[in-house]
Amino acid sequence: LKNSVSVSVPSQAPVINPLSVTANGTYSAPAGVDGYSPVTVNVSGGKEYPAHDDDLTYFYIDIPNNALLNVPLTLRRISGTVTVYWGDGSQSNVTGTSVQTLYHEYQEPGEYTIVIDATNGGVIYGGDTNTTSVFGTGSVASATTKTSLLVKAVEIGHGGYVNSSISQYAFAYCSNLESVVIKHGITNINQRSFTVCIALKKLSLPNTLTTVGGYVFGGATHLSELIWPDSITSIETPCLNINNAINIHLPSNATFTGSIVTNCYFLEELTVPAGVTSIPAYGFVNNTSMRAYHFLATTPPTLVNTNAFGSLPSDCVFY
C-alpha cells in the first residue's frame, strides 16, 4: 500500500471525570488519565426566591461577615396591626402612624427573611414623602449605606390597605437587589423607588398598578425585560438607562410625561401606544440598536423638537 501511515491507537480513550455542582462557588475539576489536568472554574448565577400567594411582604437579606449586624427598617403604618418578623425568631410590633425606623441587631451573619404582616391594616414602605429608603439610615443622598447593600430580593404585598403604595426612593441604591416582585393590590409606585438597583434581573409587576412616578427603575442596567401592565393610567419617564433591555412593553392606555424610552442600547424594536400623542425632547434618545418603532396612534405624534430621536441608527424604520 503506497503512502501508508502508521497510526498508534491508545489502548483506552481518555477518561474525563464529570464535575457536578449545586451552588455558586469555585471548583476544581478532577484530573483525567494521560496527563489531562484539572481546571478551576467559578460558578455563579441568580438565586431563585420563592413566590408566596398571600398579602405579606418579604425582604430577603444576606449579612456577610464584615457587615453591620444592626439593620434598620423604615416604614409607616397606615392602620391596623403591623408586625415585623425578623427571620431569627424575634418580632416587633409597629405602633403609631408616623414614619419610623426600627432597628434589629442580628447575632450572627447569614441569610434572613424579614416578613411584614399588615393583613389587618396597611403600611407604606420607606419614608413616605421624604427621601429615606427602607434600609437606609438617612437621606438617599448618602444611601450607599452598608445596610442598603444587604437586600437581595423583595416581595411586596399590599396588606389590607386599598391604596397601597411604595414610597419614593424606597429601595434606591440597593445595588445587590436581584429580584423584585410587587404583588396584586399595589396601586402606586412613587418616583425613583428602585433607582440604581444595578443588579436587578427579575421583575414582576401587578395589573393593579395605576400610577407610576419618574425614573422608578432608572439605572437598572442588568434588567433585560420591562413589562409595564396596561392597568397604568399615568406614568412618568418609564424607561431610563435600562441599558441591557431587549424587551419593553409600554402601557397601552397611559398618559406619558417626561422622556419615554432612552439609553436602552440593546433594544431593537418598540411598540409605542396610541396614548403617546406628543414626543418630548429626548423622548427616545440613545437607543442605538433600534431597528423599528411601531406607532399605534392614528395621527402621528407631534415632535416637541428635533432632539427626540438622538443617536438614531440610519436604518431604523418608523411604522
Solvent accessible surface area in square Angstrom, and as a share of the most:
residue,aa,sasa,rsa
1,L,202,1.00
2,K,178,0.76
3,N,147,0.76
4,S,78,0.50
5,V,125,0.72
6,S,115,0.74
7,V,115,0.66
8,S,108,0.69
9,V,122,0.70
10,P,88,0.55
11,S,122,0.79
12,Q,104,0.46
13,A,75,0.58
14,P,59,0.37
15,V,76,0.43
16,I,105,0.53
17,N,63,0.32
18,P,121,0.76
19,L,72,0.36
20,S,103,0.67
21,V,49,0.28
22,T,143,0.83
23,A,62,0.48
24,N,92,0.47
25,G,27,0.26
26,T,90,0.52
27,Y,63,0.24
28,S,75,0.48
29,A,17,0.13
30,P,61,0.38
31,A,53,0.41
32,G,19,0.18
33,V,55,0.32
34,D,108,0.56
35,G,72,0.70
36,Y,104,0.40
37,S,90,0.58
38,P,73,0.46
39,V,91,0.52
40,T,90,0.52
41,V,58,0.33
42,N,109,0.56
43,V,52,0.30
44,S,89,0.58
45,G,45,0.43
46,G,52,0.50
47,K,106,0.45
48,E,140,0.63
49,Y,31,0.12
50,P,80,0.51
51,A,90,0.70
52,H,57,0.26
53,D,154,0.80
54,D,53,0.28
55,D,56,0.29
56,L,36,0.18
57,T,1,0.00
58,Y,17,0.07
59,F,0,0.00
60,Y,22,0.08
61,I,3,0.01
62,D,48,0.25
63,I,1,0.01
64,P,64,0.40
65,N,138,0.71
66,N,132,0.68
67,A,18,0.14
68,L,100,0.50
69,L,50,0.25
70,N,71,0.37
71,V,0,0.00
72,P,1,0.01
73,L,0,0.00
74,T,1,0.00
75,L,0,0.00
76,R,55,0.20
77,R,40,0.15
78,I,35,0.18
79,S,51,0.33
80,G,39,0.37
81,T,82,0.48
82,V,1,0.01
83,T,12,0.07
84,V,0,0.00
85,Y,87,0.33
86,W,2,0.01
87,G,43,0.41
88,D,62,0.32
89,G,86,0.83
90,S,44,0.28
91,Q,102,0.45
92,S,35,0.23
93,N,99,0.51
94,V,6,0.03
95,T,97,0.56
96,G,39,0.38
97,T,74,0.43
98,S,76,0.49
99,V,55,0.32
100,Q,46,0.20
101,T,51,0.29
102,L,29,0.14
103,Y,123,0.47
104,H,28,0.12
105,E,108,0.48
106,Y,1,0.01
107,Q,153,0.68
108,E,108,0.48
109,P,52,0.33
110,G,27,0.26
111,E,116,0.52
112,Y,31,0.12
113,T,46,0.26
114,I,0,0.00
115,V,30,0.17
116,I,1,0.01
117,D,41,0.21
118,A,2,0.01
119,T,58,0.34
120,N,121,0.62
121,G,5,0.05
122,G,0,0.00
123,V,4,0.03
124,I,16,0.08
125,Y,4,0.01
126,G,0,0.00
127,G,1,0.01
128,D,30,0.16
129,T,112,0.65
130,N,73,0.37
131,T,50,0.29
132,T,27,0.16
133,S,0,0.00
134,V,0,0.00
135,F,1,0.00
136,G,2,0.02
137,T,79,0.46
138,G,29,0.28
139,S,56,0.36
140,V,11,0.06
141,A,101,0.79
142,S,67,0.43
143,A,2,0.02
144,T,111,0.64
145,T,31,0.18
146,K,115,0.49
147,T,4,0.03
148,S,0,0.00
149,L,68,0.34
150,L,6,0.03
151,V,0,0.00
152,K,50,0.21
153,A,2,0.02
154,V,2,0.01
155,E,6,0.03
156,I,0,0.00
157,G,3,0.02
158,H,41,0.18
159,G,4,0.03
160,G,44,0.43
161,Y,63,0.24
162,V,121,0.70
163,N,99,0.51
164,S,2,0.01
165,S,13,0.08
166,I,0,0.00
167,S,0,0.00
168,Q,32,0.14
169,Y,37,0.14
170,A,0,0.00
171,F,0,0.00
172,A,0,0.00
173,Y,74,0.28
174,C,1,0.00
175,S,28,0.18
176,N,60,0.31
177,L,0,0.00
178,E,37,0.17
179,S,8,0.05
180,V,0,0.00
181,V,31,0.18
182,I,3,0.02
183,K,21,0.09
184,H,121,0.54
185,G,14,0.14
186,I,2,0.01
187,T,29,0.17
188,N,37,0.19
189,I,0,0.00
190,N,49,0.25
191,Q,76,0.34
192,R,76,0.28
193,S,0,0.00
194,F,0,0.00
195,T,9,0.05
196,V,53,0.31
197,C,0,0.00
198,I,76,0.39
199,A,24,0.18
200,L,0,0.00
201,K,112,0.48
202,K,91,0.39
203,L,35,0.17
204,S,50,0.32
205,L,29,0.15
206,P,10,0.06
207,N,105,0.54
208,T,29,0.17
209,L,0,0.00
210,T,56,0.33
211,T,59,0.34
212,V,5,0.03
213,G,16,0.16
214,G,1,0.01
215,Y,63,0.24
216,V,2,0.01
217,F,1,0.01
218,G,6,0.06
219,G,13,0.12
220,A,0,0.00
221,T,35,0.20
222,H,96,0.43
223,L,1,0.01
224,S,49,0.32
225,E,84,0.38
226,L,1,0.00
227,I,77,0.39
228,W,1,0.00
229,P,16,0.10
230,D,68,0.35
231,S,37,0.24
232,I,0,0.00
233,T,79,0.46
234,S,49,0.32
235,I,2,0.01
236,E,70,0.32
237,T,3,0.02
238,P,5,0.03
239,C,0,0.00
240,L,39,0.20
241,N,51,0.26
242,I,1,0.00
243,N,33,0.17
244,N,54,0.28
245,A,0,0.00
246,I,117,0.59
247,N,64,0.33
248,I,12,0.06
249,H,71,0.32
250,L,4,0.02
251,P,0,0.00
252,S,43,0.28
253,N,112,0.58
254,A,2,0.02
255,T,86,0.50
256,F,29,0.12
257,T,75,0.43
258,G,37,0.36
259,S,22,0.14
260,I,2,0.01
261,V,0,0.00
262,T,4,0.02
263,N,26,0.13
264,C,0,0.00
265,Y,86,0.33
266,F,116,0.48
267,L,0,0.00
268,E,80,0.36
269,E,100,0.45
270,L,2,0.01
271,T,66,0.38
272,V,0,0.00
273,P,6,0.03
274,A,53,0.41
275,G,33,0.31
276,V,3,0.02
277,T,92,0.53
278,S,55,0.35
279,I,5,0.02
280,P,34,0.21
281,A,29,0.23
282,Y,122,0.47
283,G,0,0.00
284,F,2,0.01
285,V,18,0.10
286,N,51,0.26
287,N,3,0.01
288,T,65,0.38
289,S,43,0.28
290,M,0,0.00
291,R,153,0.56
292,A,12,0.09
293,Y,1,0.00
294,H,52,0.23
295,F,35,0.15
296,L,104,0.52
297,A,20,0.16
298,T,146,0.85
299,T,101,0.59
300,P,104,0.66
301,P,23,0.14
302,T,89,0.52
303,L,99,0.49
304,V,93,0.54
305,N,58,0.30
306,T,131,0.76
307,N,65,0.33
308,A,1,0.00
309,F,33,0.14
310,G,27,0.26
311,S,67,0.43
312,L,69,0.34
313,P,28,0.17
314,S,124,0.80
315,D,103,0.54
316,C,18,0.11
317,V,67,0.39
318,F,92,0.38
319,Y,147,0.56
